[in-house]
Each structure stands twice: as structure tokens, then as C-alpha cells.
Amino acid sequence: MTWIMDGSDTRYVCWLNSVAGAGKSTVARSVAHWAADRGILGGSFFCSKNDSQQKDARLVIPTIAFHISELDIAFRQELVSVVRHWDGIDLETPSQQLERLVIKPLLSIGRRSDPLLLIVDALDECTNEIARRELVSGFLSIPHDLHTLRVLITSRPEVPERETFQSVLSSQWKDIILHRMDRRVVDADIRAYLNAKLISMVLSSPISGDSTTKMETWPPEHLLDQLVQKSAGLFIFATTVCRYIESPGDRAEQLLQIASVSESHNEGEYGLDHLYRRTVSSAIENLPDSKVNDLRTVLGTIILLQHPMTLRSICLVLKMTRRRVEGMLSRFHSVVVVPSDDRDFVCLFHSSFRDFLTSNTRCSNKCEMEWCMNSRECAHAKLFVSRLHVRPAQNHRSICFRLIDLMRDAFSNSHAGTGEKDVTILMPYSDDGILRYACLYWSDHLSFVSTHDTAEVRIVVDLINAFLSEKGDIWLSYMGKDTDTFKIGVQSLDTIYEWGAKLPGPFKLHDWTTIARTNFTAMALLENLS
């Protein structure tokens, strides 16, 4: 905290970076609470791929500016003056937003004696790399007159952030690499967390017959030591272990399974691979291939969505009953958050599980029976984790197909050429966000579909051409119903056009795409001029 309070330190920006699961967001939230208690938290933005707004880097600065305005009345007056005379704030680059919405108002109200801390957490979760670079560049260009301003940015050490920071003299910014901190300090924190969490789950939710009641001490010291060692300095390992132990079953037995695995097992990238393999192999044990395929479909949909869906929406897209989907996801309690209310979002506990499932090398044919020699032909082939490996291109294609089918069903009572107000939406889609998701994001899923396999390309092109010729006008009518969807409609047409431009040989998207793109772009220009 010294860096925040020391006004003489000219390094206004601190980059806290580390691998996934090291606890960056935990640190960011702790610092935010600490600063808020002292009245020096100017604003914060916690990025997330799971939310369309939280993954938009163009919303970071407007959000932070709003937070500062709630803290400082003089700043609020300056900000109101800026906003009143500036249209299209959300269309400007993050560095331009920072200059006009934060820096100039702060300079106008004069120097502060107290620090003012801004926090941007998990910047790498924002999907627009150019905007991320712009944002970092803007923060690194803060004028020296704002000597009490401090900016904490956390992210994985991804290329956009790393290159942007390294392009500036190191004297202008401070970096902390979380996974290189003193392991003794980190291990002590993880041990305290595990001990408190394991005790809490037994006291708050006792289970009759659970073998934890037969132990002299809970949790056993030697098993706690082994868990800390296996965490390898990663808080996400510790939190996921606790969720695994808390899932249905004998808690003591589940703790023993995780803690007592032979050290010869490779824990894998980020220290999580063994835990994820154990979770997956337990979930698919004794399941026939058809059930595993269903599981892969459900998980593949959840991890590749551009925005989280409710349980109800997932069931509609997959055409599965709620009971069936809930039954499958109950096997993944430790890694997937499934709300009791089917109107709440289903999401991953941590993005590292997405990384694991989509990796050829990590989600691989490694038998989880520790005495097994890992042969492909071993008797435990049904436990092979690779049976649940998600192939992004194939799953994106499947999601795209399902969304197109859903839109055709939803618009089945409408006809091409109807006006925006005349679009009829078939139940059960009219009262659920699933239709909005389908209309906004089907083209994004299409962009991930491979154009190299001729047989598959033919199927995809035929389906898209049929949809666009039959329901394309109705889809655009839906997209034009408000300003936000209209802007995304323009982007969607660009995405479809760019994917079509990569098609091989004789394959071609319907001429409707080019015409609609031209018309929609022209409408967008007129909208900006008006």
C-alpha cells in the first residue's frame, strides 16, 4: 500500500500480473475495499468475459469517471460539462475517453492532497485487443501534474498488455508478478484459507454419517499440508478443492482423494490439471458414450458462449429438459456455478476450466488410476478425460446451427418484408433473453467455424443461405429495434461478410449479405450524422 500513499513516487501505474488462478482478482478486490474504507477509491472496473458489458474495454473509462463523480462534487460538475457537449463517447478510443472524462476534469479542479486510486481488474478478459492497448497507453501517459493519481491494473501477462508496458520506460510504471512472490507468505495465506473453509463447511452443513465426524481433528494437519503443497501458490486450486470437497459425497474421502495423489503425477499447467482431471473422470465414470457426448455438448455450449445464459435458455438452445441438464451439471458442482433459480446465469467458477477443456495436451488420455501405466488400451478407458475434450471450431458450429434453428422457430409466424413493429415472435422465446442472444451472437459463433473442410463448409453455407433468404429481413428488423442492437447488427453483417470472403472455391454466401451490409452501413452513417 506504500506505493498508493507515497505521493513522491512518479510511477503512477502498477501492473499486477500473473498466470490464471494466482489470486489477482482477490488482491484487486481487497485493495478496493481497503481504499474505499479510506475514501481514496476513485473508481474501479472488474472485467469479465462472462458479461457483454464487463468485457467491453470502451466502457472502462466512462464507468470509472462516473465513480469519481460520486466521490467528488467538483469533479462531477466538470464531468457534466464535458458530457453535455460530447456526443458518441462510447465510440471514442479508451485513451481519448481517459483524456476528456478523467484527466482534464481532474486537472481543472486542481491538485488533491489525498491519493486517488483507480482499479482495472482482469483487463485481459476484455476481448478487443486494440482497445486494451489504447487503455494501457492512456494510463501510461498520465501527466505529472496528477502526482497523487494511482492506477492498479491486473491481468495475465498477455501480449497486448506486455508489449504496451514494455514500450514505455520502466521508470514510469511499477510491476508486481504475483506468482513470483515469496512462496512462504502465499502458502501461509492459502493454508489459513483452506483451514477456515474446511472447518466452516463441516460446522455450517453437517452431514449424518460423514466420516469427518470420526476424525480426531478436521481437517487433518498432514492432509492440509499436502493440499498447500499441491496448490503451488495458486488460490484458484485451493478454492476449487474446497468446492470439490463440498460437493455431494463423503467429504473426508474426497479430501483424501485430492491430497494423497502420488507426487509422480504431473499437476500440469497452473497446478490445476490433476484436480480438473479428477473432477472430469469422477463425473464420467461408468457413463456410456452417449451420455458423455451429451455432457460434452452442454459443457461445450457453456464455455464457448459470448455471454452467459440462464439455465432456461440453455435448455431451449439444446432442446433438453431442465431436469436433464441439471442432472448433468450436478456432476460439475466444483467448477460450474448452477443457480437454483433458472432465470439466473450459469457460468464457470473460473476461466481456467475453459482453458483445460479446450486444450489437446491438458485434457488428454491420462488415466486417473495412479497405479495405472496410462496405456490407451488400459481397462480404465472409460475414465479417459479426453472423452470430454471440447473442440472449439466444432462446438461453435453446433452452437451457430442451434441459434439459427431457434431464430427460425421464433420468427416462424413472421414473413420477410414486415416492418419492425410487425415482427411476431413465437413463444416460448418472447419472454426470454435467448432470442436476443441468438440474434446478437450467432455471427460471432460463425466466425470461429473452419472454412477448410469442404464437406462441412457445404452444410454451413447451405444452412446460412437458407436462413438469410427466408428470415434475414426479419432478423435485421429485430436488430434495428434499438440503438444498441442496431450497432451490433452492423458488426454482425461485417462478421458474416468477412467469414464468407474466406470460403474456398465454388462456395458463396447469398447476395443478400452484401446488399444488407451496404444498406445497414449506410443507415449507420446517417445515424451518426443526424
C-alpha positions in Angstrom: 0.0 0.0 0.0 3.1 2.3 0.3 3.0 2.9 -3.5 -0.6 4.2 -3.3 0.1 6.6 -0.4 3.5 7.8 -1.4 2.8 11.0 -3.5 6.5 11.3 -4.4 6.5 8.1 -6.4 6.3 9.1 -10.1 5.3 5.6 -11.2 1.5 6.3 -11.4 0.6 2.9 -12.8 1.1 -0.5 -11.2 0.7 -3.7 -13.3 -0.1 -6.7 -11.2 0.2 -9.7 -13.5 0.3 -13.4 -13.1 -0.9 -16.7 -14.5 -4.6 -17.7 -14.2 -5.7 -18.5 -10.7 -2.9 -16.8 -8.8 -5.4 -14.6 -7.0 -5.1 -11.3 -8.9 -8.8 -10.5 -8.6 -8.7 -11.4 -4.9 -5.9 -8.9 -4.4 -7.7 -6.2 -6.5 -11.0 -6.6 -4.5 -9.1 -6.5 -1.2 -7.2 -3.3 -2.3 -10.5 -1.8 -3.5 -12.2 -2.4 -0.1 -9.1 -1.0 1.7 -9.1 2.1 -0.4 -12.9 2.6 -0.2 -12.7 2.5 3.6 -10.2 5.3 3.5 -12.2 7.4 1.0 -9.5 7.2 -1.7 -11.0 4.8 -4.2 -11.8 6.9 -7.2 -13.3 4.1 -9.4 -13.0 0.5 -10.4 -13.9 -1.8 -13.3 -13.8 -5.6 -12.9 -13.6 -7.1 -16.4 -15.2 -10.4 -17.2 -15.6 -12.5 -20.4 -18.9 -13.7 -18.9 -20.6 -10.4 -19.4 -21.0 -8.4 -22.6 -20.5 -5.1 -20.8 -17.7 -6.2 -18.5 -15.7 -7.4 -21.4 -16.0 -4.1 -23.4 -12.9 -2.0 -22.9 -14.8 1.0 -24.2 -16.9 1.0 -21.0 -14.0 1.1 -18.6 -13.3 4.8 -18.5 -16.9 6.0 -18.6 -17.6 3.7 -15.6 -14.6 5.0 -13.7 -15.4 8.6 -14.4 -18.9 8.0 -13.0 -17.5 6.5 -9.9 -15.1 9.5 -9.4 -18.1 11.9 -9.8 -19.9 10.2 -6.9 -16.8 10.8 -4.7 -16.0 14.4 -5.7 -18.7 17.1 -6.3 -16.2 19.4 -8.1 -15.2 16.6 -10.5 -18.9 15.8 -11.1 -19.6 19.4 -12.2 -16.6 19.3 -14.7 -17.7 15.9 -16.0 -21.3 17.0 -16.6 -20.0 19.9 -18.7 -17.9 17.6 -20.8 -20.6 15.0 -21.3 -23.2 17.7 -22.2 -21.1 18.8 -25.2 -19.7 15.4 -26.4 -21.8 13.0 -28.4 -20.6 9.5 -29.1 -18.5 8.9 -26.0 -18.8 5.2 -26.4 -17.4 5.4 -30.0 -14.1 7.1 -28.9 -10.9 5.2 -28.1 -10.2 4.5 -24.4 -7.3 6.9 -24.4 -9.5 9.7 -25.8 -12.1 8.9 -23.2 -9.5 8.9 -20.4 -8.2 12.3 -21.6 -11.6 14.0 -21.7 -13.6 12.2 -19.0 -10.9 11.8 -16.3 -7.6 13.7 -16.8 -9.0 17.1 -17.9 -11.7 17.3 -15.2 -9.1 16.3 -12.6 -6.7 19.0 -13.8 -9.5 21.5 -13.8 -10.4 21.0 -10.2 -6.7 21.4 -9.0 -4.4 19.2 -7.1 -5.6 16.7 -4.5 -3.7 16.2 -1.2 -5.0 12.7 -0.8 -4.3 9.8 -3.3 -6.9 8.8 -5.8 -6.8 5.1 -6.8 -8.3 3.7 -10.0 -8.5 -0.1 -10.4 -9.0 -2.1 -13.6 -9.1 -5.8 -12.8 -8.6 -8.7 -15.3 -8.0 -6.4 -18.3 -7.1 -9.5 -20.4 -10.8 -10.5 -20.1 -11.8 -7.7 -22.5 -12.0 -9.1 -26.0 -10.8 -6.1 -28.0 -7.0 -6.2 -28.0 -6.6 -2.8 -29.7 -8.8 -1.2 -27.0 -6.8 -2.8 -24.3 -3.6 -1.4 -25.8 -5.2 2.0 -26.0 -6.3 1.9 -22.4 -2.9 0.9 -21.1 -1.2 3.6 -23.3 -3.6 6.2 -22.0 -2.9 5.4 -18.3 0.9 5.4 -19.0 0.5 8.9 -20.4 -1.0 10.5 -17.3 0.6 14.0 -16.8 2.9 14.6 -13.9 0.6 17.3 -12.5 -1.7 14.5 -11.3 1.0 13.2 -8.9 -1.5 11.7 -6.4 -3.3 9.6 -9.0 -2.7 5.9 -8.9 -3.8 3.2 -11.3 -3.8 -0.5 -10.5 -4.2 -2.8 -13.5 -4.3 -6.6 -13.1 -4.2 -9.1 -16.0 -2.5 -12.2 -17.2 0.8 -11.3 -18.9 -0.8 -11.4 -22.4 0.9 -9.9 -25.5 -1.2 -6.7 -25.8 -0.5 -5.7 -22.2 3.1 -6.9 -22.1 4.1 -5.2 -25.3 2.4 -1.9 -24.3 4.0 -1.7 -20.9 7.5 -2.7 -22.3 7.3 0.0 -24.9 7.5 2.6 -22.1 10.4 3.3 -19.8 10.2 1.2 -16.7 10.6 4.3 -14.5 7.1 5.2 -15.5 5.3 2.1 -14.1 5.7 -0.5 -11.4 5.1 -4.2 -11.9 4.3 -7.0 -9.5 4.4 -10.6 -10.7 2.2 -12.4 -8.2 3.3 -15.9 -8.9 6.9 -14.9 -8.1 6.2 -13.6 -4.6 7.7 -15.3 -1.6 6.0 -18.7 -1.5 6.1 -18.9 2.2 3.9 -15.9 2.5 1.5 -17.2 -0.2 1.4 -20.7 1.3 0.6 -19.3 4.7 -2.4 -17.4 3.3 -3.6 -20.5 1.3 -3.3 -22.7 4.4 -5.3 -20.2 6.5 -8.0 -20.1 3.8 -8.2 -23.9 3.4 -8.4 -24.5 7.2 -11.1 -21.9 7.7 -13.1 -23.1 4.7 -13.0 -26.8 5.6 -13.9 -26.1 9.2 -16.8 -23.9 8.1 -18.3 -26.4 5.7 -18.5 -29.1 8.4 -19.9 -26.7 11.1 -22.4 -25.0 8.8 -23.6 -28.1 6.9 -23.1 -31.2 8.9 -23.9 -34.5 7.1 -25.1 -37.5 9.0 -22.7 -40.4 8.7 -19.9 -38.2 7.1 -16.6 -39.7 8.2 -15.3 -36.2 9.2 -17.2 -36.8 12.5 -14.9 -39.8 13.2 -11.7 -37.8 12.9 -9.8 -36.5 15.9 -9.1 -33.2 14.1 -10.6 -31.7 11.0 -9.0 -31.0 8.7 -6.1 -33.3 9.4 -2.8 -31.4 9.6 -0.9 -33.7 7.3 -3.6 -33.5 4.6 -3.8 -29.8 4.9 0.0 -29.6 4.4 -0.3 -31.7 1.2 -3.1 -29.5 -0.2 -1.0 -26.4 0.4 1.9 -28.0 -1.4 -0.3 -29.0 -4.3 -1.8 -25.5 -4.6 1.6 -24.4 -5.8 0.8 -20.8 -4.8 -2.5 -20.7 -6.7 -5.6 -19.6 -4.8 -7.8 -21.0 -7.6 -6.5 -24.5 -6.8 -7.4 -24.0 -3.1 -10.9 -22.6 -3.8 -11.7 -25.3 -6.4 -10.5 -28.0 -4.0 -13.0 -26.7 -1.4 -15.8 -26.7 -3.9 -14.9 -30.3 -4.9 -14.9 -31.4 -1.2 -18.1 -29.6 -0.5 -19.9 -31.4 -3.4 -22.2 -34.4 -2.6 -20.3 -37.3 -1.2 -18.1 -38.1 1.8 -16.0 -35.0 2.5 -13.2 -36.8 4.2 -12.9 -39.3 1.4 -12.9 -36.6 -1.2 -10.2 -34.7 0.7 -8.1 -37.8 0.9 -8.5 -38.4 -2.8 -7.2 -35.0 -3.7 -4.5 -34.7 -1.1 -2.9 -38.2 -1.3 -2.3 -38.4 -5.0 1.2 -39.7 -5.8 3.7 -36.9 -6.3 4.7 -38.7 -9.6 1.5 -37.3 -11.1 2.2 -34.1 -13.2 0.0 -31.4 -11.8 0.1 -29.7 -15.1 -0.3 -26.1 -16.2 -1.2 -23.7 -13.4 -1.2 -26.6 -10.9 -4.8 -27.4 -11.8 -4.7 -30.2 -14.3 -4.8 -33.1 -11.9 -7.7 -31.5 -10.0 -9.7 -31.0 -13.2 -8.8 -34.5 -14.4 -10.1 -35.9 -11.1 -13.3 -33.9 -11.4 -13.9 -34.9 -15.0 -13.0 -38.6 -14.5 -15.3 -38.8 -11.5 -18.1 -37.2 -13.5 -17.9 -39.6 -16.5 -17.2 -42.8 -14.6 -19.5 -45.6 -15.8 -21.2 -43.4 -18.2 -21.9 -44.7 -21.8 -20.6 -42.7 -24.7 -24.0 -41.3 -25.5 -24.2 -39.7 -22.0 -20.6 -38.4 -22.3 -21.5 -36.8 -25.7 -24.4 -35.0 -24.0 -22.1 -33.8 -21.3 -19.6 -32.5 -23.8 -22.4 -30.7 -25.7 -23.7 -29.0 -22.5 -20.2 -28.0 -21.2 -19.1 -27.0 -24.7 -22.0 -24.7 -25.0 -21.5 -23.1 -21.6 -17.7 -22.4 -22.0 -18.0 -21.0 -25.5 -20.9 -18.7 -25.1 -20.2 -15.0 -25.8 -22.4 -14.1 -22.9 -23.7 -16.3 -20.0 -27.1 -17.8 -20.5 -29.8 -18.7 -17.9 -30.4 -22.4 -17.2 -33.8 -22.0 -19.0 -32.1 -20.5 -22.1 -29.5 -23.3 -22.2 -32.3 -25.8 -22.1 -34.1 -24.1 -25.0 -31.0 -23.9 -27.2 -30.1 -27.6 -26.6 -33.7 -28.7 -26.6 -33.2 -30.6 -23.4 -35.3 -30.6 -20.3 -34.2 -28.7 -17.2 -34.0 -31.9 -15.2 -31.7 -33.5 -17.8 -29.3 -30.5 -17.9 -29.3 -30.0 -14.1 -28.6 -33.7 -13.7 -25.5 -33.5 -15.9 -24.2 -30.3 -14.4 -24.6 -31.6 -10.8 -21.5 -33.7 -11.6 -19.5 -30.5 -12.0 -20.5 -28.6 -8.9 -16.9 -27.7 -8.1 -16.2 -26.0 -11.5 -19.6 -24.8 -12.8 -21.9 -22.4 -10.9 -25.5 -23.6 -11.4 -28.1 -21.3 -9.7 -31.2 -22.6 -8.1 -33.3 -20.0 -10.0 -33.4 -20.9 -13.7 -33.6 -17.2 -14.5 -30.0 -16.6 -13.2 -26.9 -17.2 -15.3 -25.0 -20.5 -15.4 -21.2 -19.8 -15.6 -17.8 -21.3 -14.9 -16.3 -20.9 -11.5 -13.0 -19.9 -13.2 -11.9 -19.5 -16.8 -9.0 -21.9 -16.3 -11.5 -24.8 -16.7 -12.4 -23.5 -20.2 -8.7 -23.5 -20.9 -8.4 -27.0 -19.7 -11.3 -28.5 -21.6 -10.3 -26.9 -24.9 -6.6 -27.9 -24.7 -5.5 -31.0 -26.7 -2.5 -31.6 -24.4 -4.1 -30.9 -21.0 -7.5 -32.6 -21.5 -5.7 -35.7 -22.6 -5.7 -39.5 -22.4 -4.1 -39.8 -19.0 -5.7 -42.4 -16.8 -6.5 -41.2 -13.3 -5.9 -44.5 -11.6 -2.5 -43.7 -10.0 -1.2 -47.3 -10.3 -2.0 -47.5 -14.0 0.7 -47.1 -16.6 -1.5 -44.7 -18.7 -1.9 -47.0 -21.7 -4.6 -46.1 -24.2 -5.7 -49.8 -24.0 -6.0 -49.9 -20.3 -9.1 -51.3 -18.7 -10.0 -47.8 -17.4 -10.5 -46.3 -20.8 -14.0 -45.2 -19.8 -12.3 -42.8 -17.3 -10.2 -41.1 -20.0 -10.6 -37.4 -19.7 -10.2 -36.8 -23.4 -13.7 -38.1 -23.9 -14.8 -34.7 -22.7 -12.4 -32.6 -24.7 -14.1 -29.7 -26.3 -13.1 -28.8 -29.9 -13.9 -25.1 -30.2 -14.5 -25.0 -34.0 -16.9 -27.9 -33.9 -18.7 -26.6 -30.9 -19.0 -23.1 -32.3 -20.5 -24.6 -35.4 -23.0 -26.6 -33.4 -24.0 -23.5 -31.3 -24.4 -21.4 -34.5 -26.6 -24.1 -36.0 -28.8 -24.3 -32.9 -29.1 -20.5 -32.7 -30.2 -20.3 -36.4 -32.8 -23.0 -35.8 -34.0 -21.2 -32.8 -34.4 -17.9 -34.7 -36.3 -19.7 -37.5 -38.7 -21.2 -34.9 -39.1 -17.8 -33.1 -39.8 -16.0 -36.3 -42.0 -18.7 -37.8 -45.1 -16.5 -37.8 -43.4 -13.6 -39.5 -42.7 -13.0 -43.1 -39.9 -11.2 -45.0 -40.7 -7.6 -45.6 -42.7 -7.0 -42.4 -42.0 -3.8 -40.5 -40.1 -3.8 -37.2 -43.3 -3.5 -35.2 -44.9 -6.3 -37.1 -42.3 -9.0 -36.2 -44.1 -11.8 -34.5 -42.1 -13.8 -32.0 -43.3 -17.3 -31.3 -43.5 -18.5 -27.6 -41.5 -19.5 -25.6 -38.9 -17.1 -27.0 -40.8 -13.8 -26.5 -40.2 -13.6 -22.8 -36.6 -14.9 -22.6 -33.2 -13.4 -23.4 -32.3 -16.4 -25.6 -33.8 -14.8 -28.7 -31.8 -11.7 -28.1 -28.6 -13.8 -27.6 -29.3 -15.7 -30.8 -29.8 -12.5 -32.9 -26.8 -10.7 -31.4 -24.2 -13.5 -31.3 -24.9 -16.2 -34.0 -22.5 -14.5 -36.3 -19.8 -14.4 -33.7 -20.0 -18.2 -33.3 -19.9 -18.5 -37.1 -16.6 -16.6 -37.2 -15.0 -19.5 -35.4 -16.2 -22.1 -37.8 -13.5 -23.5 -40.0 -13.7 -22.9 -43.8 -11.2 -25.7 -44.7 -13.3 -28.8 -44.6 -15.2 -28.8 -47.9 -18.0 -31.2 -46.8 -18.6 -29.2 -43.6 -18.4 -25.9 -45.5 -21.2 -27.0 -47.8 -23.5 -27.8 -44.9 -22.8 -24.5 -43.2 -23.2 -22.4 -46.3 -26.5 -24.1 -47.3 -27.9 -23.5 -43.8 -26.9 -19.8 -43.6 -28.1 -19.1 -47.2 -31.5 -20.7 -46.4 -31.8 -18.7 -43.2 -30.8 -15.4 -44.7 -33.1 -15.8 -47.8 -36.1 -16.8 -45.6 -35.7 -14.9 -42.4 -32.8 -12.4 -43.0 -35.0 -9.4 -43.3 -36.9 -10.3 -40.1 -33.6 -10.8 -38.3 -32.5 -7.3 -39.4 -35.8 -5.8 -38.3 -35.2 -7.3 -34.9 -31.6 -5.9 -34.9 -32.9 -2.4 -35.8 -35.3 -2.1 -32.9 -32.9 0.0 -30.8 -29.6 1.8 -31.0 -27.6 -0.9 -29.2 -28.8 -3.8 -31.3 -28.5 -1.7 -34.4 -24.8 -1.1 -33.9 -24.3 -4.8 -33.2 -26.3 -5.6 -36.4 -23.7 -3.6 -38.4 -20.9 -5.6 -36.8 -22.7 -8.9 -37.3 -23.1 -8.2 -41.1 -19.4 -7.4 -41.3 -18.5 -10.6 -39.4 -20.7 -12.7 -41.8 -19.2 -11.0 -44.8 -15.6 -11.5 -43.7 -16.3 -15.2 -43.0 -17.9 -15.6 -46.4 -14.8 -13.9 -48.0 -12.7 -16.8 -46.8 -14.8 -19.5 -48.4 -13.0 -21.8 -50.8 -13.8 -22.5 -54.5 -17.4 -22.6 -55.6 -18.9 -21.7 -52.2 -20.6 -18.3 -51.8 -22.9 -16.7 -49.4 -26.3 -15.4 -50.7 -26.1 -11.9 -52.3 -28.5 -10.8 -49.6 -25.4 -10.5 -47.3 -23.6 -7.9 -49.4 -26.8 -5.9 -50.1 -27.9 -5.9 -46.4 -24.4 -5.0 -45.3 -24.3 -2.0 -47.7 -27.7 -0.8 -46.6 -27.1 -1.2 -42.9 -23.7 0.5 -43.1 -25.3 3.5 -44.9 -28.0 3.7 -42.2 -25.3 3.7 -39.5 -23.6 6.6 -41.2 -26.8 8.5 -41.4 -27.5 7.8 -37.8 -24.1 9.2 -36.8 -24.6 12.4 -38.9 -28.1 13.1 -37.6 
